Amino acid sequence: MRRWVGGATLGPLAIVAAVSMQPSLVDANELKLYTGELTYPGERKMPIALPKPVGGSGAVDEFYEVLENDLRLSGWFEIMEPGSFLEPAGTGVRPGQFRYEDWDSLGTAILGKALLQSRNGNQLYAEAWVYDVAGARRLGARSFIADGDHARLLAHKVANEIIYRVTLRDGPFNTRFAVSGSFSGSKEIYTVDFDGYGLTRITRNGSINIQPAWDHTGTKIAYTSYAAGNPDLYVADLAGGQITRVSARNGINSGADWHPSRNLLALTLSPGGNPDIYSLDGTTGRQMERLTKDLGIDVGVSYSPDGSMIAFSSDRSEKPQIYVANADGSNPRRVTFMGNYNVDPAWHPDGDKLAFVGRDGNFDVLTINLDGSELTRITQGQGDNEDPCFSPDGYYIAFSSTRTGQSHIFASTINGRHQVQLTRGKGGYSNPDWSPKLDW
C-alpha cells in the first residue's frame, strides 16, 4: 500500500495506523518517574534486562532484535547480557509470574518484559510490561496490535513505551529522517527510520536533489533539485502522492525551511544576483516577503519552534557567522563570534539554543545559547560532521558524519556523551532532517 508517482515511492504514510495502541493494562497511577536525577539520555545509563519475548510468535527474533537495538541507541539504558540471566526462558511477563529476586541479585535496575503472539491469521499482539526491580513494583504496561508484517514497527512502539514508563519522556522511534542519498549514482531524496531501516525513495529523476525539509504535519518534504537544470524548489506531498515545483526563479532556490504552524517556506533566493532570505507560500510558491536585505550572502535559514524568529548564516561580517532575527527579518543580531566559518543553524525545540556547523580543520557540530553563552562542542576529531538537526523532544542531535569513511547519519545526546551510528551499508547519506512525531 505505497503511493507511486512516475515510479517514485512516496510511502512512509502507507503504514499509518498499522500499529494500534490498546488501553493500558495497569492503573495510570502506577506510572512514576524512575529517578529525578535523570535529565538527558547518556548522563547515566540504567541497567535493563530484556528477556526474550514469550508467546510463541514466529516474528519474535526480528521483534527482539529491533527492541534491543532501539533501547541501546536511546542512551537511557545499559543492556544486560542475556547469558547472565537466572530466570528460566519462557517465564511469564505479568506480576506474580516471575521472581524479582532473580533480577535484583544481578544488579538489574529496570526489567522489560514482553509478550508477542500471532492472532487472527495476520495480526501480531504485543504486551509491554515495565518493572522497577529494586522497588519490586511495576511501572506500567500497555498492549499493541499490528499487521503481521509490521513486527519492526511494533518493536518501536514497545521501545517507546519502555522509555516513557521509566523516564516520563517520549522515545524517538516514531520518527524518520528525510535525507539526500547518493546510493543510485545520483543524489536522490529518501526517508529512513530512526534506526536506519525502512529506506524509502522519494525522487527518481537521476539528478542532484538536496536539502530536504519536513513540514510540521510530517506529510510534506520540500527540497532543492537540479532536475530542470537550475536549483529549483520542489515539494513532495507524501499523503497525496504528488511532486510539485513551487519555485523556479532565476538563480538559486535553496535551503528551504517550513514555518512550524503555517504553509509557509523560508529559503534563499537570488533574483538580483545576491542571495537573500525570502518567504514563499508553500503551495503556490507566491513570494510573501523578502526577509534579509544585506549585501552579504544569507543562507541556511531555520524558523524558531514558535515561528517568531529565524536563524541563518551570513557573511555580512566578512566570514560566515550565525545570526538570528525576527521572523520578518527585522532586528538581526549576531550569535557566533568565534571561528571564521559557522553555518547551518538548527533550533532546539525549546527555542533557547541553536546547533550549527563550525570549521576548525574539519567540520564539527556545536551548540550555543541565543545570547552567545554556553558554547558546547558535540563532535571533534572524527571526520566531517555536518547538517545538524534536533529530535522533536530535543534530547538528541542528528548529523551526517564521515568518521567511518563514507557519510552516514549519526545521533548524539545534546551533551555529546552518547553518540551512535544510525545508518549502515555503503554510505552516502547527507542533509538529514528529523521528522516531527509520526502517527505510526
N, C-alpha and C positions, 0 to 999 in steps of 0.2 A: 504494500500500500504506500508507494512512494510516488510523488508527483514528478513528472518529466516535462521539460520544455526544451525542444530541439535536442533531445538526447542528454540533457543535463539533469542530474538528480538534484532536487531541491528539498531533500526529505527529512530533516530531523523531526518535523511536526507530524510525520506519519505515525510516530509512536506515542503521540499524546494519548493519555488515558489507557495505555497498555498495562499500566500497573495501578491498581486502585488501593487506597489506604482504608482499612477497616477500623471500626471503633477500637479504642484502647482496651486491652484485656485486663487492666487493673484500674483502681481508683486514681483519678488525676492527682489527688493529694499526695500520692506516693512519689511523684516526680519532684526530686530535690537536687540541688547542685551538689556535686560530689565534694568539692572543696572550694572555698572562697579564695584560695591562693592562686588559682589559675586565671591568667589574664589572656594569654595568647597561646596557640599551639606552638610547640617547640620549646617552651620555657622549662617544663618538667614533664617528662613522659611517664604516664601511668602504666604499670604492668597490667596487661589484659590477657586473659586466657580465652581462646576461641575454640572450644571443642568442635569437631566436625558435626554439621547438622544431622539430626536424626529424622526419620520419616520415610526413608526408602526411595526418594525420588531419583531418577536416573540423571537429573541435572545437578546433583549435589556437588560433584567435583568442580564444575565450572562456577557454580554459585559460591562455593567456599573459597576458591582461588581469588575471585573478584572481591569478596568481602574482606579477606585478609589483606589484600593489596591496598584496598581503599583505606583501611584503618592505619596501615603503615604509612601511606602517603600523607595522611592528615596531620601527622606530627603530634597528635594528642597522646599516642599510646606506644608502648614497647610491647611488641607481640611476643608472648611467651612460647617457648619451644614445645610443640605437642608431645615430643618424646618424654618430657618430664612429668606429664600428667599422671596422677594417681587414679583418677576416676576411670572406670571401665568404659570403653567405647560403647555408644548407644544408650548411655544413661539419659533419663528424661530431662526435659528442659524446664518444667514447671516447679514451683515451690513444693517441697516435700518429696520430690523425685530424685534429689541428689543431696550430698552432704557438703555443707560449707567448709567443714574441717579438711576435706580433701584438697581444697584450693587455698585455704588460709595458710596451711603448712608450707606451701610453695612460695609464699610472699605475693600472692595474687591480689591486686587492688580491685580490678573490675573483672567480672565474669560475664561474657556474652554468649548466650545460648540461642540456638536457632533450630526450628523445625521446618522441614521442607517436604512437601507432599505433592504428588500429581493427582489432580482431581478433574472429574467431568471430561475426561478424554484429552483435552488440550489446554488445561489450566495448571498453574503452579500456585500452591498455597504456602505461605511462609508465616511463621511466628518469630518475633524477636523478643527475647527476654534478657533484661539487663540487671545485674546484681552488684551491690556493694558487698564485697566479701568480708572485710573487717567488721562491718556493721551488721553482717548477716541479715541483709534486707534487700528487697527488690527495689530497683529504681524505676521500673516501669516495663511495659510490654505493649506491642502492637502487632496486628496481623495484616497481611497484604495478599492480594490476589493478582496474578499476572497471566497473560497469554503464555502458553507453554514454551515459546521460543524466545522469551524475554527474561531468561534467568539472570543475565547481566544487570538489567535494569532493576530487577527485584533485589539483587545483592546491593546495588547502590542505595536503594530505599532503606534497606536494613542497616547499612553502614551509617547513613544519615540519622536513623533513629537511635542507634547506639551512641553516637556523638551527642545528640540532643539530650538523651536521658542522663548522660554523665555530666555534661557541661552547661546545659541550657542554652547552647549555641547551635545554630544550624550547621550541618555539614555541607561541603561544596559539591556533592556528587550528582545533583540535579542541574548541573551547568555544563556548557560546552564552550569551546573556543572556535572563533572564526579565524582562519589563517590563510596566508598565501603560501602555497606549496609548490615546489619545483620537482614533483615526482614523475611527471609525464613528458619532460623535455621542454615544457613551457611553464610559466608561473600562473597557476590557477587558484581560485578561491575554494576552500574546503571548510567544513566544520568537523570537529572531532570532540569526543567526550573528554571529560576532565582527566581520566586515567589514560588517555592516548589511544583508546579504541574507538570503533564506530566512525572511521574516517568516511566522510560523505562529500562527494564532489559537487560544487555549485556551478562553476563555469566550465565550458568546454570550447573555448574559442581559439586555443592554440597561440594566444598572445601573452602579454605581460599584464597580470591582474594583481593589484597590491592594495594594501591599507584597508582591509575590511573593518567595518564598524557595525555592531548590533544596535538596533533601536531598542527603546525601553520595554517594548512588548515581547521581544525575542522572536518576532515574526519577519523582520526585515534586516537585510545586511546591505549597507552602502559600501562601495569600493571604487577604486580608480582602475580603468582598463585602457590599454592601448589598442584594443581590438579594431578601432576605426582609424588608427594611425596617429591619434592625438590622445594625451592623457585626459580622458573624459570621465565623468562621474556617472555610475550606474547604481541602481537599487534592485536587489533580488528580493522578491516577495515570496517567502518560503511557504506561506499558507496558500496563496493564490496561484503559485506556480508561474510567475512572470518575472522577466528581467527587463527593466526599463532604463534607457539612458535619460538622465534628468538634467545633465549639464554638459554641453559640448562647446563652451565658449572658447574663443581663441586663447592660446596659451594653456596653462595648467589648470586642472580642476581636480585638486588632490587633497588628501589628508582630512576627509570629512569626519565629523562627529555629530551624533544626534543630540538634540535637546532632550533632557531627561523626562519631559512630560508632554512635549508638543511635536507635531510632524514638521520639524524644522531641522535643517542641517547647517552647521558652520563648516567652512572649508577654505582653502587657499585658492584664489583665482588671480589671474594676471592679465586682465583685458587690456590694460595700458602698458604692459611690459613689466611693471613692478608687482611682485607677489604680495597681496594683502589678504586679510581675513574678511570674508563676506558670509552672510546668512542667506539660505535659499529655502523655498518651500520644498518639502521632502517628496512631494508627488509630482508637481508641475515643473520644478526647477526655477520657478519665478524668483528673481532676486528680491530679497526683502531689505537688507541693509548692508552697507559697507562698514565694517566694524573697526578696521585699522586704516590709518591714512599716513603712516610714517614712510619715509624714504627707504627704510631698511626692508629686508626680506622677512616677512612674518609667515610662519608655517607651524604645523603640528598643533592645531587648536584642539582644546578639550573643554567641554562645558562642565561647570561645577555640578555637584549632585542635585542642588536645588534650582539650577538654571539661572542663577542670578549673576554668575561670573563666568569668564573664560580664562584659560591659561594657554599660553603659546610660546614659541621660541622666536626670537628676533635678533638680528644682528645690528639693530639701530645704535647699539653702543660699540660697534666695530666687530665684536665677536659674538657668536650666538649665545644668548642667555635666556633664562626663563622669566616671563612676565605674566602678571595677572591683570585683568581689567574687569570693569562691569560688563554685563552681557551685551550692552550696546557699544562696547569699545571705549567708553569714557573712563577716565581716571586710571590709565595704565601705570603700573609700577613694577619695578624690577625686584625679583625674588632672589636670584642667584648672583653671587659676586666672586665666587672662587672659580678658578679654571677659565679656560678660554673657549670652551665648546660644550654647551649644555642644551639639549634638545629633547623632544618627545615627552612633554609633561602629561601626567595622568593623575586625576583627582582620587584621593581616598574617599570612600563613601561617606565618611563623616564630614567632609568638606574642609578639614583643617590642615591637610597635608597633601603634598604632591610627590609622586615618583617621577624621575626623569633619568635621562642618559647623559653621563659626562664622559669626556675623553681625557684619559691620563695615560697615554701609551695605547692601551686597549680601551674599548667602550665598556663602561660599567654602569650599573643601576644604583641610584641613590634615592633617598627620600629627604624631604625638607619641609618644615612648617611654613605657612604662608608668610610669616614675618621674618623668614630667613634663619630661624633658630633650629636647633636640633638636626643638623645635617647628619644623616646616617648612611654609611656605605653598606649596600647589600651584597655586592659582588666585588672581587678584586683578584687579579692574577689568575683568572680562569677563562681565558679566551675573550671573545667579544660578547657582550650581553646587551641586548637592545630591546626596544619596543615594550616597555613595561605596561602592565595593566593590573588593576586590583580586582580581587574577587568581590562579589556582591556584598559579602559580610565584612570585608575589609581586613581579614586575617591573613591573607596571602597576596603576594605579588607574583604574577607570571611574566615571563620574558623569553625571548629567543636567546640561545647561547651556543657558542661553538666550542665549549670546553671539552667536548668529547670528539671533536673533529668537525663533522658536518653539523649544521644548525638544527637544534631540537628545542622543544618547549620545556622549560624548567619552571618550577614554582618554589618560592621561598616564603617562610613566615616573615612578617614585616619587621622582625628584629634580625633577620638574616641567619638565624641559628640552625634552622632546619630547611635544607634545600634538596629537592628531589627532581629527577628527570621524569617527565610525564610521557613523552612520545618516544617511540622506538623505531627501529628499522634504519633505512639508509639515510634519513635526514632530509634537509631541505625545507624546514619549517621557518617561516618568518612572519612578522607583523601580527602576532596573536592579539585577539581582542576577546575579553571574557564576556560571556552572555549574562543577562540577568537570570534569576532563578526561573527554570522552565517547569512547566506543569506536566512532567512525565518522569 
